[in-house]
Amino acid sequence: MSKQLSVILGTTLTLIGQFQTALTTSPTTATEAAKDAEALPLLTISSNALKAQITKLSLLAITSPFTHSAVITVLRELNESVLPSIVTASLLVTPAQYTKAFHSEVLALVKTTLTELSTLIREVKRVGEKKDQEKKDTGKESDVTKSEKDAVMLATGRVWDACDATTDVASKGVVGFVMRRVEQWRDLVRDAVEEIEDWDPEEEDDGFLDDVLGDEENGGSDDNEDDDEDDEEETAALQEHKKSTLRFLKPIAQVYPAVINNRLKNAGNAPLASSSGVKKLESLMLSLQAIPDDVDEAAGALYEANFETCAEYLRKTRKCATQAVELVASPWDAAEAKDDAPADKFATWSKTWLKVIDEVSKPIEKN
């Protein structure tokens, strides 16, 4: 391989490694530059530029003859412009301005993009080295083999996917990212509720031992009658707890669509207009994220007839759901609202919801 191409390939791989380190050890506080920067548009533009450049690079790698000068031109553009831009954009997405969750998501996506790019660069390097060796040995180069072409195209496809994922997150923005997460947590809670609804406590009481061992082995008919009564009581208790658990969980599940439709959809950048808004958005995510796990734990305890543990996790669920509702009871721009403005729909709904959750929590508080 020509010395110039070898050097620039090595430089690209070194830069990728250095950028990976920079992303791993990125500052977590907002800078003056970050406050004024258009980080997300820059991230979108640089991701699209990277996709365009690696498309050129892959085509040059699999098309004979292998043109060193053309490959060098693409690599130089990557090194001097595209890679610094995408890394700079991701570093400008600070936790203080965009929430910790969105900051972490962007860094993870860009790091994945760089990792996949390094794989592609190594494949291109491998093809170039083979072509040069063929010229040296025979004075001509053969076409790229199917396996070589597949390796380059697979690596290219992975970079494309990473770029598309990054662009998608950047274009939707912080609120879009939060809304997607909230929708995922909503679905988990819905699935858990449906699973409890489908669960039949009576199926837990099987008479397998009675059928196999007979009455004598199980202590006689009197004992069996007592056992049957105990089983009926346990089944009745399970049915009652299932009913009260579902009655409690249904308003919990309603929190997610209510927040999505009234506080996230069409919110624009209002939640990011102030540091308090960013913190509120962050706290909202933490509260809503905790609920699905607590609901799963409560369901598991219910299936095992561990009513005390079930109630414990339901109380945790109530706490998180109440925190979420109270956090966004007022609109994001409530401070700017006029005194004669019409009553906010979600603010009214939240008051009703708090009364309902108090009522359906009564059976749980007894455990």
N, C-alpha and C positions, 0 to 999 in steps of 0.2 A: 504494500500500500504506500502511496506517496506520503512523504514526510508531513506535508501540510495538512492532508486529510487526517492522518493519524493524530496529529497534534490537536486539531479542532474537535475530533471525536473525544479525545481524552479530556479536553477542556469542558466539553458539554457534560460528560459524566461527572467530572469534578464539581462543576457548578451545581448540578442536580443534588449532589451529596451535601454541598454547603448550604443550599437552599432548604433541604430537608432539616438540617440542623437548626437553621434560623427559625423555621416554623415550629420545631419542637421546643425551642427555648425563647419563643416570642414573648414580648412584654404583655402584661395583662392590664395595663392602665392606659387610658386615653391620652394621646398626645395632641398638641395644638394642630399638627398636620392632619391627624385623623378626624378632628372635629369639623374641618372644612372640606375634607376630601370626599369625592363621589366614589366611594370604595366599590359599591355594587355594580354601577355601570362599567367601571374599569375592570372589574372581575369578569363581567360578561364579555366585554370586548376582547380582553386578553385570552380568555378561554376559547372564544371563537377563532382568534388568530392562531392559537396553538393548534387547534384542530385543522385549520387550513394548511399550516406549515408541515405538519406531520403527514398529511395526505400527500403533499408534494414529495416529501422525503420517502415515503413508502413506494410511491410509483417510480421514483428514480432508482430505488434499490432493486426492484424486481424487473425493470426494463433494461434490456441490453441495447447498446453497450452501457456499462456502469460509468457514468460521467462524473469524475471527481469534482470538477469545478462547480457543477450544478448542486451537488450534494453539499459542498462547502458553503455555497451561497445560502442554502436553507439553514444549515447549522449556525452560520454566523448571525442570521436573523433571529434564530431562537436564543442564542447566547446573549446578544446585545440588546434585544428589545422584548421579545415575547416572554421569556422566562422571568426576567426582572419585573415585568409589569404584573404578571399573575401573582408572583410572590408578594410584591408590594401591596397589591390590592387586598390579598388575604390578610396581611399584617395590619392593614388599616381597619379591618373589621374587628374592633376591640370589644371586649366584654362590656365596658362601661357605656358604649354607644349602641351596641347591637344585642346585648344579653350574652351570658356565658354560654348558653346552649347553642345559639347561632354561631358564635365565635368558634366553638369547638367543632361544629359541623363543617364550617368552611375550611378550617385548617385540616381536618381529616380528609375532606374531598381533594384539596390541593395536594396534600402529601400523597394520596393515592394516585393522582394524576402524574406526579413526578416519578413515582415508583414505576408506573406502567411505561412512562416515557423512557426511563433508563433501560428497560427491557427492550424496547424498540431500537434504541440507539445501539445496543449490543448486537442485535440481529443485523442491523445495517452494517456494522463494523465487520461482522462475520462474513457477510456477503462480499463486501469490498476486499477483504483479505483473500478470499478464495479467488475472486476475479483477477487480482494482481498476481497471485501465484500461478494461475493458468496462463496469463500472458508471459510470465517469466519462463515457464516450462515449455509452452507450445507456441508462443507468439500470438495467440488469439484466446478469446474467452468464450465459453459456452453459455447457453441460455440458463437462466435461473431454474433450478429443479423445482418440482412441485412441492416437496417438503420445505425447501427454503422459502418459496413464495408463501406457503401456508403459515410458516412461522412469522414472517414479516406482517402478513395481513392479520393474523391473530393478535399480534402485539399492537398493531395499529387500531384494530377494533376495540381493544381494551382502553387505549388512550381516548378514542372517540367517546366511549361510554363514560369515562371519568370526566371528560370535558363537558359532555351533555348534562351530567348530574350536577356539576358545578354551576353551569349556566342556568339550569332549572332553579336551583336554590337561590342564586343571585337575582334572577328575574322576578321570582315570587316575593323576595324580601323577607324581612324578619317576621312580619305578621303572617304572611303566607306560610312560612316555615312553622310557626307556632300553631296555626290553624290545622296544618297537616298532622302534626303531632297530636293535637287535641282530638282530631277525628280518629286517629289510631287508638287512643285510650278509650274513646267513646265506644268503639267497636269491641274492645276487650271487655268492657263492663257489660255491654249488651249480650255478648256471648256467655258471660258468666251467669247473667240473669236467666237467659234461655235454658242454660244447662240445669239450673236449679228448678226451673219450671217443669222441665222434662223428667226430673228425678222423682221416682216413686218410692217413698219410704217403705211401702208394704213389700217391695221386692227385696228389701234388706233382710226380711224375716223368712228365711227358707227353712223348711222342715227336713233338711237332708239327714240329720242324725236320727230323728224319729223314724224316718222311712227305712233307713238301713238297719238300725239296731233294734227297733221294735219297742213296745211299751215296757217289757220287763227290763231290758238293758238300761232304760232311762228312768227307772225308779217307780214304775207303776203308773196307773191311770190318774191317781190323785195328783201326783207330781206333775204329770203332763197337763192337767187342767190348770194347775197353778202357773206352769210355764206359759200356757196359752194366754192366761190373763195378763201375765207380765209382758208378753210379747205385744198384746193388744194395747196395753198402756204405753209401752215404748213407742209403738207405731203411731198412736194418737198424739203423743208428745212431739214426735218428729214432724207429723203433719202440721201441728199447731205452730211449731217453730219455723217450718218451711213457709207457712202462710205469713207469719209476722216478718220474716226476713225479706220475702218478696215485697211485702207492703212497704218495708223500709227502703229497699233498693230501687224501687221504681222512681221515686222522686230524685234519688241520687243520680240515676241514669239521665234524668231530664236536664241536669245541670249542663252537660256537654253541648247538646244542640242549642240550648238557650244562650250559652256563652259564645258559641260559634256565630249564631245568627245575629246577635245583638251587640256583641263587643269585639268581634274579630273580623267578620265579613264587612267589607267596605270601610274598615277603620282607617285605611291608608297608613300614613306615618304618624298619626296622632299619638299612639303609645310611645313613640320614640322622641317626642317633642321636648321631653325633659328627663332629667336623671330619675326623678320620682316615677315617671311613666315607665321607664325601662325596668326599674326595680319591681314595680307592680306587675309588669308582664312576666318577669322572671319568677316572682312569687306565685303567680297564677299557674304557671307551668308546673312548678314543684308540687303544688297542691293537687292539681288534676292528675299528675303522673303517679302520685302515691296511691290513688284510689283503686286502680285495677288490682294491684298486688294485695291490698288489704281485703278486697272483695273475694279474691281467690282463696285467701287464708280463711276467711269467714265461711265460705262454701265448704272447704275441706273439713273444717271443724263441725259444721252442721251435718255433713254426711257421716261423721264418726260419732254423732250424738254428743259432742262436747260443747254443750250450750254456753258454758261460761266463756270458753275461748272464742266461740263464734261471736258472742256479744262484745267481747273485748275488741275484736277487729272491726266490728260494725261501728263501735264508738269512734275508733280511729278514722274510719271512713267518713262518719258524720263530721268530725272535726275538720278534715281536709276539704270536704265539700262546702261546709259553712264558710271556711276561710276563703275559698275561691269565689263564692257568691258575694261575700261582703267586700272582697277586694275590688270587684268591678261593679258594685251596686250602682255607683255613679258613673256617668259617661267619662271617657278619657279627657275630654275638654270641659269638664264640669265647671271649672273655675271661670271659664269664659262664657258660660251660659247666662242668658238674660233672666231676670226675675220673672218675667211674664211668659217664659218659654213653656210649651206644653209638657206635661209630666212624661218622664222617660218610661218607655214600656218595660224595660228590664228592671228598672228601679222599683216599679210597682210589682212586677212579677217576683222579685227577690223577697219582698216583704211577705207575700203570700207563701212563697216556698219555705221561708224560715218557720212560719206557723205550722205548715204541714209537716216539716221534718221534726218539729217538737212533738207533734201528736203521734207520728208513727214510731218515734223513738221510745215511747213509754214502756212497751213490752220488753225492750232491750235493756232499759235501765234497771229492770227488776232482777236481771241475772247478775 
